Amino acid sequence: MAARVTPRDVSSILVAADAVGMSRQDAWMREHKELLEPGRIEGGTPFHRDEDAAMLRRIAERLARQ
């Protein structure tokens, strides 16, 4: 049985990237490298939670300091 998902939980990687000021390509790359673990709603569509956006924000901040 799939976990119950609320509308607040559901966000695409693009929305999460935009929320933290990261390029979409960088966010996709982080997801591909499995730094983010999206949940899945019925049908297999991925969704990201606030924790994923926070992770992207930390990554962006660290990259900006380099």
BELMOBEL-V885232 format. One record per residue. RES is the residue in three letters. BURIAL is b if it has 24 or more other C-alpha atoms within 12 Angstrom, else e. Layout:
[[RES,BURIAL] [RES,BURIAL]]
//
This chain:
[[MET,e] [ALA,e] [ALA,e] [ARG,e] [VAL,e] [THR,e] [PRO,e] [ARG,e] [ASP,e] [VAL,b] [SER,b] [SER,b] [ILE,b] [LEU,b] [VAL,b] [ALA,b] [ALA,b] [ASP,e] [ALA,b] [VAL,b] [GLY,e] [MET,b] [SER,e] [ARG,e] [GLN,e] [ASP,b] [ALA,b] [TRP,b] [MET,e] [ARG,b] [GLU,b] [HIS,e] [LYS,e] [GLU,e] [LEU,e] [LEU,b] [GLU,e] [PRO,b] [GLY,b] [ARG,e] [ILE,e] [GLU,e] [GLY,e] [GLY,e] [THR,e] [PRO,e] [PHE,b] [HIS,b] [ARG,b] [ASP,b] [GLU,e] [ASP,b] [ALA,b] [ALA,e] [MET,b] [LEU,b] [ARG,b] [ARG,e] [ILE,b] [ALA,b] [GLU,e] [ARG,e] [LEU,e] [ALA,e] [ARG,e] [GLN,e]]
//
